């Protein structure tokens, strides 16, 4: 049987996107064609150039469609690639909201325009992905037709992220796996560990990944006198991540906003106890001092307190990580969830072709 073709609009290098596309290839036997904006948005001048590229993007996408004749188009972010997918003329269309809301930053002067773009994308989409319950809140506020919404995370590879934890139980072995960007508040985490250091509490902290804050954070660790206990790994292969998580007993993530975090699921799968920021996206999965801990955003003193509590309550942690592994197996299994998503795409394509 001839493979069905899907055009993916989005940043194909992102781990999240790779998981999505690989799942569709493996469990849906789809051929994936990709297109993305080429101009980065890491400074003001480049952001202006990216806007110009975006304005002419639909013409390039339509040329690609003429060449490959995809059976379906899928896209990440309702206010950018999702809008382009809605304009493409291809049916069916599936779009994914990436965060709690794609209307971000919330005080942006372009917010009214983004709302219009998002409304159009929601209206034209045949399927809307909410990778977790937190995403449905803003969808309901935007008066989305919720019958088109599939609330399901892509999940994680449970064979890769096994539950054989090898962390040293005698000290805090903590890990952070979020991008080194301002919104992930790594500075708050470093300040909390400086408090632990002052109290004579032994620890090792691994900060995985890269980003604009790397040098600033290295300098802060040195200033706080904890540079010898903090390991900035830089970018690593995704295949190396499970081992690093399994060598850690506490996972920390302090973002100011969150959609659905695959990083959190990965930590939960590897028996790594989660301490995360007390925001809606994390509250969907973590109940304070039940299966993890929730800490007020930007509160390094509270984070230090919660780290100490977690480390001292070893029996609590043992029960929590066991329950978390069970939860992830039941709700965030990549094989199970991607089979459901792939099957849904085939149904949409077949329904569209029969009309």
C-alpha positions in Angstrom: 0.0 0.0 0.0 1.3 3.5 -0.9 2.4 5.5 2.1 0.2 8.5 3.1 2.2 11.7 3.1 2.1 14.3 5.9 3.5 17.8 5.6 4.9 19.0 9.0 5.2 22.7 9.6 7.4 23.5 12.5 10.9 23.4 13.9 11.9 19.9 12.9 15.1 19.9 15.0 13.2 20.2 18.3 13.1 17.0 20.4 9.3 17.5 20.8 8.8 17.6 17.0 11.2 14.7 16.4 9.1 12.5 18.8 5.9 13.5 17.0 7.3 12.7 13.5 9.1 9.5 14.5 5.9 8.2 16.1 3.9 8.9 13.0 6.5 7.1 10.8 6.7 4.1 13.1 3.1 3.6 14.1 1.3 5.2 11.2 3.6 4.3 8.3 3.5 7.9 7.2 6.0 9.7 5.0 6.9 13.0 6.5 7.8 16.2 4.5 9.0 19.1 6.6 9.1 22.9 6.2 10.2 25.5 8.7 11.2 29.2 8.9 14.9 29.6 8.3 15.6 32.9 10.2 16.3 32.5 13.9 14.7 34.8 16.4 17.5 35.3 18.8 17.8 39.1 18.4 15.6 42.1 17.4 17.0 42.4 13.9 16.5 38.7 13.2 13.0 38.8 14.6 12.1 41.5 12.1 13.6 39.4 9.3 11.6 36.4 10.5 8.4 38.4 10.3 9.1 39.2 6.7 9.9 35.5 6.0 6.6 34.5 7.7 4.6 36.9 5.5 5.9 35.2 2.3 6.0 31.7 3.8 2.6 30.5 2.4 3.8 30.9 -1.2 6.8 28.5 -0.5 4.5 26.1 1.4 2.1 26.0 -1.6 4.9 25.2 -4.0 6.0 22.4 -1.7 2.4 21.1 -1.6 2.3 21.1 -5.5 5.5 19.1 -5.5 4.7 16.5 -2.9 0.9 16.4 -2.8 0.5 15.6 0.9 -2.6 13.9 2.3 -2.6 16.0 5.4 -0.8 18.9 7.1 0.1 19.1 10.7 1.7 22.0 12.6 3.0 23.2 16.0 2.0 26.5 17.5 -1.5 27.9 16.7 -0.2 31.4 16.2 2.5 30.7 13.6 2.8 27.4 11.8 -0.7 26.4 12.7 -2.0 29.6 11.0 0.1 28.7 7.9 -1.3 25.1 7.9 -4.9 26.6 8.0 -4.0 28.8 5.0 -2.3 25.9 3.0 -5.5 24.6 1.4 -4.7 21.0 2.4 -7.3 19.0 4.2 -7.3 17.6 6.8 -5.3 19.9 9.2 -4.1 19.1 12.7 -2.5 21.8 14.8 -0.9 21.6 18.2 -0.9 24.2 20.9 2.6 24.1 22.4 2.2 25.9 25.8 -0.5 26.7 28.3 -1.4 29.3 25.7 0.3 30.2 22.5 -0.7 33.8 23.1 2.7 34.7 24.6 4.2 36.9 25.9 1.0 37.9 27.6 1.8 41.7 27.4 3.0 41.7 23.8 1.8 44.5 21.6 1.1 41.9 18.9 -1.4 40.0 21.2 -4.6 41.3 19.4 -3.2 40.1 16.0 -2.1 36.8 17.5 -5.6 36.3 18.8 -7.1 36.8 15.3 -4.5 34.4 13.8 -5.1 31.8 16.4 -8.9 32.1 16.1 -8.6 31.4 12.3 -6.3 28.4 12.9 -8.6 26.9 15.5 -11.6 27.4 13.2 -10.0 25.8 10.1 -8.3 22.9 11.9 -9.9 19.4 11.7 -8.0 18.3 14.8 -6.5 20.3 17.7 -3.9 18.7 19.9 -3.9 19.6 23.6 -0.9 17.6 25.0 -2.4 18.0 28.5 -5.4 19.3 30.3 -3.9 22.7 31.1 -4.0 23.6 27.4 -7.8 23.2 27.3 -8.3 26.1 29.6 -7.2 28.7 27.1 -9.0 26.8 24.3 -12.3 27.0 26.2 -11.7 30.8 26.7 -11.1 31.1 22.9 -14.5 29.3 22.4 -12.8 26.4 20.5 -15.1 23.6 19.3 -13.9 21.1 21.9 -15.2 18.1 19.8 -12.1 18.7 17.6 -9.7 18.6 20.6 -7.7 15.5 21.4 -6.3 15.7 25.0 -3.4 13.3 25.0 0.4 13.7 25.5 2.7 12.2 22.9 4.3 10.3 25.7 7.8 9.1 26.2 9.7 5.9 25.3 9.4 3.8 28.5 11.9 1.3 27.2 14.5 4.1 26.9 13.6 5.8 30.2 13.6 2.8 32.5 13.2 2.9 36.2 16.6 1.5 37.3 17.7 4.4 39.5 21.4 4.4 40.5 21.7 7.7 42.4 23.8 7.9 45.6 21.1 7.7 48.3 23.4 9.5 50.8 23.3 12.9 49.2 21.2 15.1 46.9 21.9 14.2 43.3 19.8 16.8 41.5 19.3 17.3 37.7 17.8 20.1 35.6 17.0 19.3 32.0 15.4 22.5 30.7 16.9 24.9 28.1 19.1 27.6 29.6 16.7 30.4 28.8 15.4 33.1 31.2 11.9 31.7 31.6 13.3 28.5 33.2 14.8 30.4 36.1 18.0 28.4 36.6 19.3 31.3 38.7 16.7 30.6 41.3 17.8 27.0 41.4 21.5 27.9 41.8 20.6 30.3 44.7 18.7 27.5 46.4 21.7 25.2 46.2 23.9 28.0 47.6 21.7 28.0 50.7 22.1 24.2 51.0 25.9 24.7 50.6 25.9 27.2 53.5 24.1 24.7 55.7 26.7 22.1 55.0 24.4 19.8 53.0 26.2 17.7 50.4 24.9 17.7 46.8 25.8 17.4 43.2 23.8 19.4 40.6 23.7 18.6 36.9 22.4 21.2 34.5 21.8 19.7 31.1 21.5 21.6 27.8 22.4 24.9 26.4 20.9 28.4 25.9 21.4 32.1 26.1 22.0 32.1 29.9 24.9 29.6 30.0 27.8 31.9 30.7 25.7 34.0 33.1 24.8 30.9 35.1 28.3 29.6 35.2 29.4 33.0 36.5 26.6 32.9 39.1 27.6 29.4 40.3 31.2 30.7 40.7 30.0 33.8 42.6 27.9 31.7 44.9 30.9 29.4 45.6 29.2 26.2 44.3 30.9 25.9 40.9 32.7 22.7 42.1 29.3 21.0 42.8 27.5 22.1 39.6 28.1 20.3 36.3 27.0 22.2 33.2 26.9 19.3 30.7 26.0 21.5 27.6 24.0 19.9 24.8 23.9 16.1 25.0 22.5 13.4 22.8 19.0 12.4 23.7 20.2 8.8 24.1 22.5 10.0 27.0 19.7 11.6 28.9 18.2 8.5 30.5 21.5 7.6 32.2 21.9 11.1 33.6 18.3 11.0 35.0 18.9 7.5 36.5 22.0 8.8 38.3 19.8 11.5 39.9 17.4 11.3 42.8 15.7 14.7 42.5 14.5 16.5 39.3 14.1 20.3 39.4 12.2 22.5 37.0 11.2 26.1 37.9 9.6 27.6 34.7 7.3 30.6 34.9 5.0 29.0 32.4 4.4 25.4 31.3 2.3 23.4 28.9 3.0 19.7 29.1 6.6 18.9 30.0 8.0 15.7 28.4 11.0 16.4 30.7 8.8 15.9 33.7 7.5 12.6 32.4 11.0 11.5 31.7 12.0 12.2 35.3 8.9 10.5 36.6 9.7 7.4 34.5 13.2 7.1 35.8 12.3 7.2 39.5 13.6 10.8 39.8 11.6 12.7 42.4 10.1 16.0 41.0 10.3 19.4 42.6 8.7 21.9 40.2 7.3 25.4 40.1 3.8 25.9 41.5 2.0 26.8 38.2 -1.0 25.4 36.4 0.9 23.3 33.9 2.7 21.4 36.7 -0.3 21.2 39.0 -1.9 18.9 36.3 0.6 16.2 37.2 2.1 17.0 40.6 0.3 17.1 44.0 2.4 18.9 46.7 4.1 16.4 49.0 2.1 13.5 47.5 4.0 12.6 44.3 6.4 15.6 44.2 6.6 19.1 45.5 5.4 22.5 44.2 7.4 25.7 44.9 6.5 29.3 44.3 8.1 30.8 41.2 11.4 32.7 41.9 11.5 31.7 45.6 15.0 30.2 46.1 14.6 30.0 49.9 11.4 28.0 49.6 13.1 25.8 47.0 16.0 25.1 49.4 13.5 24.2 52.2 11.6 21.8 49.9 14.9 20.2 48.8 15.8 19.6 52.4 12.4 18.2 53.2 12.4 15.9 50.2 15.9 14.6 51.1 15.1 13.9 54.7 11.8 12.1 53.9 13.3 9.2 52.1 10.3 6.8 52.6 8.0 9.5 51.1 10.2 9.8 48.1 10.4 6.0 47.6 6.6 5.8 47.5 6.2 8.8 45.3 8.6 7.7 42.6 6.9 4.3 42.5 3.5 5.9 42.1 4.9 8.2 39.4 6.3 5.4 37.3 2.9 3.6 37.4 1.2 6.9 36.4 3.6 7.5 33.4 3.2 3.8 32.2 -0.6 4.2 32.3 -0.9 7.7 30.8 2.3 8.7 29.0 3.4 5.6 27.1 4.8 6.8 23.7 3.9 3.6 21.9 0.3 3.6 23.1 -0.4 7.3 22.6 1.3 7.7 19.2 -0.7 4.7 17.9 -3.9 6.5 18.9 -2.7 9.7 17.2 -1.6 8.0 14.0 -4.9 6.1 13.8 -6.8 9.4 14.3 -4.8 10.9 11.4 -5.6 7.9 9.1 -9.3 8.3 10.0 -9.3 12.0 9.1 -7.5 11.4 5.8 -9.9 8.6 4.9 -12.9 10.7 5.9 -11.7 13.6 3.9 -11.0 11.5 0.7 -14.4 9.9 0.9 -16.2 13.3 0.9 
